[in-house]
Amino acid sequence: MTAVRAMLTGATGIIGWETGEVLRRRGIRTTAVSRRGRPDHGVLAWHIGSAPAPADVVAAGPFDVVIHVAGATRWTMTPAEAFAANVAPLLGLHALTGRDTHLVLVSTVRARGLESPERGLADYNNAYEWSKSIAEIVAHSLFDRVSVVRASLVIGRGDDGHAAKFTGVYDLVRAVCRGTAPALVAEPSALFDVVPVDAVATALVDAASVDGPAATAVVALGGYAPTTLQAWRQIIGAINEWRDQRGLPGIQMPPIVPVDQWYRAFLPLAIEHLSASQRRVVELLSVFDAYTSSTDPIDSTVEITDVLPALARAVTYWADRHPAVAAATPQAWRVR
């Protein structure tokens, strides 16, 4: 694939950055773009879907393969926001390339656009999942060859925990360290399906390198996923080891409260006594409910067997870069 001209979108995000590293190691000529660009790292600026391709991007083509990672993963997006971020850019890519370009599209394990195109917004946990499903359908209508790589929640690299950005699971870790999460709303036996970013990046580049028919790959732990209880013991253990090395006392793991108990018994009694900021935190953390209550393993095509050591390394890497938060003393909630 060394003679192939490739383009990587979203090159400064957590998946895009790691994918760029894999492409470089394999010697694949790549034009990297992101919304704001990163000139110091050779990443060109292009807000795909909102502006035509800049001259330097056009000059780098024509592209044989596009690894499309750009988009937004916020679970609180409105349908319009999610469509603009995750579907509309496909039109901009098609205008630059054409039907013959091999498109490699990153998606989510929750998407079912190809299997169940009739599913609507109400059939998904949030507009993000819905928009990625729509993106799968639109991509296949625009390009003759599409490979889809669906991934579960992403954490840092498996070997050293490195991550270009910290979102998703890290938001929960941050809330626990600050004490803004009064409890972990989750089923203790739910499967905590997270995957190292290098596994996703490798799957994307592998998909781009295959000469045969395009296919859908699923990067997930599946039956190898730890339970929520196991994962949080690992997370708290990693934080406390980091704190111990700095002479700081350890923190306690918040109680794990099953989702139905939280909404049936705990929250109704507490909600009228919470401050506006506390209510906002509860609302923000509620977007994780669907991801912390599922006990069904995800069918995966890329096998990853033991994520707990990688999870510890990811948390340690995050703590090294956010020492003030990792060293904070969680404050118990006080109601009015």
C-alpha positions as CSV (number, residue, x, y, z in Angstrom):
1,M,0.0,0.0,0.0
2,T,3.1,2.3,0.1
3,A,2.3,3.7,-3.4
4,V,-1.3,4.5,-2.5
5,R,-2.3,8.1,-1.8
6,A,-4.3,8.2,1.5
7,M,-6.1,11.0,3.4
8,L,-6.8,10.9,7.1
9,T,-9.5,13.1,8.5
10,G,-9.9,14.0,12.2
11,A,-6.2,13.6,12.5
12,T,-5.9,15.5,15.8
13,G,-8.5,13.5,17.7
14,I,-7.8,10.5,19.9
15,I,-8.4,7.9,17.2
16,G,-7.1,10.1,14.3
17,W,-3.8,10.8,16.0
18,E,-3.1,7.2,16.7
19,T,-4.1,6.2,13.2
20,G,-1.7,8.7,11.8
21,E,1.1,7.1,13.9
22,V,0.2,3.7,12.4
23,L,0.2,5.0,8.9
24,R,3.6,6.6,9.4
25,R,5.1,3.4,10.8
26,R,3.8,1.6,7.7
27,G,5.3,4.1,5.4
28,I,2.0,5.1,3.8
29,R,1.9,8.5,2.1
30,T,-0.9,10.4,3.9
31,T,-2.4,13.8,3.8
32,A,-3.8,14.5,7.3
33,V,-6.5,17.0,7.9
34,S,-8.6,18.2,10.9
35,R,-11.0,21.0,11.5
36,R,-8.5,23.5,12.9
37,G,-5.3,21.8,11.6
38,R,-2.0,21.3,13.4
39,P,0.7,22.8,11.2
40,D,3.5,21.9,13.6
41,H,2.6,18.3,13.0
42,G,1.8,18.5,9.3
43,V,-2.0,18.4,9.8
44,L,-3.8,20.7,7.3
45,A,-7.0,22.7,8.3
46,W,-10.2,21.7,6.6
47,H,-13.7,21.9,8.1
48,I,-15.2,19.2,6.0
49,G,-18.8,19.8,5.0
50,S,-18.7,23.5,5.9
51,A,-16.0,24.6,3.5
52,P,-14.5,23.4,0.1
53,A,-11.3,21.5,0.3
54,P,-8.3,24.0,0.5
55,A,-5.9,24.1,-2.4
56,D,-3.1,22.2,-0.6
57,V,-5.5,19.3,0.1
58,V,-6.7,19.2,-3.5
59,A,-3.1,19.3,-4.8
60,A,-2.2,16.3,-2.6
61,G,-4.8,14.1,-4.4
62,P,-6.2,12.2,-6.1
63,F,-6.7,9.9,-3.1
64,D,-7.1,6.2,-3.4
65,V,-8.3,5.8,0.2
66,V,-9.8,8.0,2.8
67,I,-9.8,7.0,6.4
68,H,-12.6,9.2,7.8
69,V,-12.3,9.7,11.5
70,A,-13.5,13.3,11.8
71,G,-16.8,13.9,13.6
72,A,-18.3,14.5,17.0
73,T,-18.9,11.9,19.7
74,R,-20.8,14.0,22.2
75,W,-23.8,12.0,23.5
76,T,-25.6,15.3,24.3
77,M,-25.8,16.5,20.7
78,T,-29.2,17.4,19.1
79,P,-30.1,15.4,16.0
80,A,-29.3,18.5,13.8
81,E,-25.8,18.8,15.5
82,A,-25.1,15.2,15.1
83,F,-26.1,15.1,11.5
84,A,-24.0,18.1,10.7
85,A,-21.0,16.6,12.4
86,N,-21.2,13.0,11.4
87,V,-23.2,12.8,8.1
88,A,-22.8,16.1,6.2
89,P,-18.9,15.8,5.9
90,L,-19.4,12.7,3.7
91,L,-20.7,15.0,1.0
92,G,-17.6,17.1,1.2
93,L,-15.4,14.1,0.9
94,H,-17.3,12.7,-2.0
95,A,-17.0,16.1,-3.8
96,L,-13.2,15.9,-3.4
97,T,-12.8,12.2,-4.3
98,G,-15.4,10.2,-6.1
99,R,-17.1,6.9,-6.2
100,D,-13.9,4.9,-6.8
101,T,-12.2,6.1,-3.6
102,H,-12.1,3.4,-0.9
103,L,-13.7,5.0,2.2
104,V,-12.8,3.6,5.6
105,L,-15.4,4.9,8.1
106,V,-15.0,4.8,11.8
107,S,-18.3,4.1,13.6
108,T,-19.7,2.9,16.9
109,V,-20.6,-0.7,18.0
110,R,-24.1,0.6,18.7
111,A,-24.7,1.6,15.1
112,R,-27.0,-0.6,13.0
113,G,-27.3,1.4,9.8
114,L,-26.3,-1.4,7.5
115,E,-28.3,-4.2,9.2
116,S,-31.4,-2.2,10.1
117,P,-31.7,0.9,7.9
118,E,-35.3,1.4,8.9
119,R,-34.3,2.2,12.5
120,G,-34.9,5.8,13.6
121,L,-33.7,8.2,16.2
122,A,-35.9,6.6,18.9
123,D,-34.2,3.3,18.4
124,Y,-30.9,4.6,19.6
125,N,-29.5,5.8,23.0
126,N,-28.7,9.2,21.6
127,A,-28.3,11.3,18.5
128,Y,-24.6,10.3,18.2
129,E,-25.4,6.6,17.7
130,W,-28.2,7.5,15.3
131,S,-26.0,9.8,13.2
132,K,-23.3,7.2,12.9
133,S,-25.9,4.7,11.6
134,I,-27.1,7.2,9.1
135,A,-23.5,7.9,8.1
136,E,-23.0,4.2,7.3
137,I,-26.0,4.3,5.0
138,V,-25.0,7.5,3.3
139,A,-21.4,6.4,2.8
140,H,-22.5,3.3,1.0
141,S,-24.7,5.4,-1.3
142,L,-21.9,7.7,-2.2
143,F,-18.9,5.3,-2.5
144,D,-18.7,2.0,-4.3
145,R,-16.2,0.6,-1.7
146,V,-16.7,1.3,2.0
147,S,-15.1,-0.4,4.9
148,V,-16.7,0.3,8.3
149,V,-14.8,-0.1,11.6
150,R,-17.1,0.0,14.6
151,A,-15.5,0.5,18.0
152,S,-16.6,0.4,21.6
153,L,-15.6,3.1,24.1
154,V,-12.0,4.1,23.5
155,I,-9.2,4.6,26.0
156,G,-5.5,5.3,25.7
157,R,-2.9,3.0,24.0
158,G,-2.5,-0.4,25.4
159,D,1.2,-0.3,26.0
160,D,1.7,3.2,27.6
161,G,-1.8,4.7,28.0
162,H,-1.1,7.6,25.6
163,A,-4.2,9.5,24.4
164,A,-4.3,12.6,22.3
165,K,-7.6,13.7,23.9
166,F,-9.5,12.6,27.0
167,T,-13.2,12.1,26.6
168,G,-15.8,9.4,27.3
169,V,-14.6,7.2,30.2
170,Y,-12.2,9.9,31.3
171,D,-15.2,12.2,32.1
172,L,-16.3,9.7,34.7
173,V,-12.8,9.3,36.1
174,R,-12.6,13.1,36.4
175,A,-16.0,13.3,38.1
176,V,-14.9,10.6,40.7
177,C,-11.7,12.4,41.5
178,R,-13.4,15.7,42.0
179,G,-16.2,14.2,44.0
180,T,-18.9,15.5,41.5
181,A,-20.2,12.0,41.0
182,P,-22.3,11.1,44.1
183,A,-22.5,7.5,42.9
184,L,-21.6,5.3,39.9
185,V,-25.0,4.6,38.3
186,A,-24.4,1.2,36.7
187,E,-25.1,-2.5,37.0
188,P,-22.1,-4.0,38.9
189,S,-22.3,-7.0,36.5
190,A,-22.6,-4.9,33.4
191,L,-19.8,-5.3,30.8
192,F,-17.3,-2.5,30.8
193,D,-16.4,-2.7,27.1
194,V,-13.6,-0.3,26.4
195,V,-10.8,-0.8,23.9
196,P,-7.3,0.7,23.5
197,V,-7.0,3.3,20.8
198,D,-4.1,1.5,19.1
199,A,-6.4,-1.5,18.4
200,V,-8.9,0.8,16.7
201,A,-6.2,2.6,14.7
202,T,-4.7,-0.7,13.5
203,A,-8.1,-2.0,12.4
204,L,-8.7,1.2,10.4
205,V,-5.3,1.0,8.6
206,D,-5.7,-2.8,8.1
207,A,-9.1,-2.1,6.5
208,A,-7.5,0.5,4.2
209,S,-4.8,-1.9,3.2
210,V,-7.0,-4.8,2.1
211,D,-7.3,-5.1,-1.7
212,G,-10.3,-7.4,-1.5
213,P,-14.0,-6.6,-0.9
214,A,-14.7,-4.0,1.8
215,A,-16.2,-5.2,5.0
216,T,-17.4,-4.3,8.5
217,A,-15.0,-4.8,11.4
218,V,-16.0,-4.6,15.0
219,V,-13.3,-3.7,17.6
220,A,-14.7,-4.6,21.0
221,L,-13.9,-6.9,23.9
222,G,-17.2,-8.8,23.7
223,G,-17.1,-11.7,26.1
224,Y,-13.7,-10.7,27.4
225,A,-15.0,-7.4,28.8
226,P,-14.6,-7.0,32.5
227,T,-17.6,-6.1,34.7
228,T,-18.2,-2.6,35.8
229,L,-17.1,-3.6,39.3
230,Q,-13.9,-5.1,38.1
231,A,-13.1,-2.1,35.9
232,W,-13.7,0.5,38.6
233,R,-11.6,-1.4,41.1
234,Q,-8.8,-1.2,38.5
235,I,-9.4,2.5,37.9
236,I,-9.5,3.4,41.6
237,G,-6.4,1.2,42.2
238,A,-4.5,3.0,39.5
239,I,-5.5,6.4,40.8
240,N,-4.5,5.4,44.4
241,E,-1.2,4.0,43.3
242,W,-0.5,7.3,41.5
243,R,-1.5,9.2,44.6
244,D,0.5,7.0,46.9
245,Q,3.7,7.7,44.9
246,R,3.1,11.4,45.7
247,G,2.4,10.9,49.4
248,L,-1.3,11.5,49.0
249,P,-4.1,9.6,50.7
250,G,-6.2,7.2,48.6
251,I,-9.8,7.9,47.5
252,Q,-12.7,5.6,48.0
253,M,-14.7,4.2,45.1
254,P,-18.2,5.7,45.0
255,P,-21.0,3.3,45.6
256,I,-22.3,1.5,42.5
257,V,-26.1,2.0,42.3
258,P,-28.1,0.0,39.8
259,V,-29.8,2.2,37.2
260,D,-33.3,1.3,38.1
261,Q,-32.7,1.8,41.9
262,W,-31.1,5.2,41.1
263,Y,-34.1,6.5,39.2
264,R,-36.8,4.7,41.3
265,A,-35.5,5.3,44.8
266,F,-32.5,7.5,45.2
267,L,-32.9,10.4,42.7
268,P,-36.6,11.1,43.3
269,L,-35.9,11.6,47.0
270,A,-32.8,13.8,46.5
271,I,-33.6,15.9,43.4
272,E,-35.5,18.6,45.2
273,H,-32.7,19.1,47.7
274,L,-29.9,19.4,45.1
275,S,-28.4,22.7,43.9
276,A,-28.6,23.8,40.3
277,S,-25.0,22.7,39.7
278,Q,-25.6,19.3,41.3
279,R,-28.6,18.8,39.1
280,R,-26.5,19.7,36.1
281,V,-23.9,17.1,37.0
282,V,-26.6,14.4,37.4
283,E,-27.9,15.3,34.0
284,L,-24.5,15.2,32.4
285,L,-23.5,11.9,33.9
286,S,-26.9,10.3,33.0
287,V,-25.7,10.0,29.4
288,F,-23.5,7.1,30.5
289,D,-26.5,5.0,31.8
290,A,-27.0,3.1,28.6
291,Y,-23.3,2.2,28.5
292,T,-23.0,1.1,32.1
293,S,-26.1,-1.2,32.3
294,S,-25.7,-3.6,29.5
295,T,-24.8,-7.2,30.4
296,D,-24.9,-8.5,26.8
297,P,-21.5,-9.0,25.1
298,I,-20.8,-7.2,21.8
299,D,-20.1,-9.5,18.9
300,S,-16.5,-8.6,17.8
301,T,-14.4,-9.4,14.8
302,V,-11.1,-8.1,16.3
303,E,-10.1,-10.1,19.3
304,I,-8.8,-8.2,22.4
305,T,-8.6,-10.4,25.5
306,D,-7.3,-8.5,28.5
307,V,-8.0,-4.8,28.9
308,L,-7.6,-4.3,32.6
309,P,-3.8,-3.6,32.5
310,A,-4.4,-1.2,29.6
311,L,-7.1,0.5,31.6
312,A,-4.7,1.1,34.5
313,R,-2.1,2.5,32.2
314,A,-4.6,4.8,30.5
315,V,-5.7,6.2,33.9
316,T,-2.1,6.7,35.0
317,Y,-1.3,8.5,31.8
318,W,-4.4,10.7,32.3
319,A,-3.4,11.5,35.9
320,D,0.2,12.5,34.8
321,R,-1.4,15.1,32.5
322,H,-4.1,16.3,34.9
323,P,-2.3,16.1,38.3
324,A,-4.4,18.8,39.9
325,V,-7.6,16.8,39.3
326,A,-6.0,13.4,40.1
327,A,-4.6,14.8,43.4
328,A,-7.9,16.4,44.4
329,T,-9.8,15.5,47.6
330,P,-13.3,14.4,46.6
331,Q,-15.9,16.3,48.5
332,A,-19.0,14.6,49.7
333,W,-22.2,16.1,48.3
334,R,-24.2,18.3,50.7
335,V,-27.9,18.9,50.0
336,R,-29.8,22.1,50.8
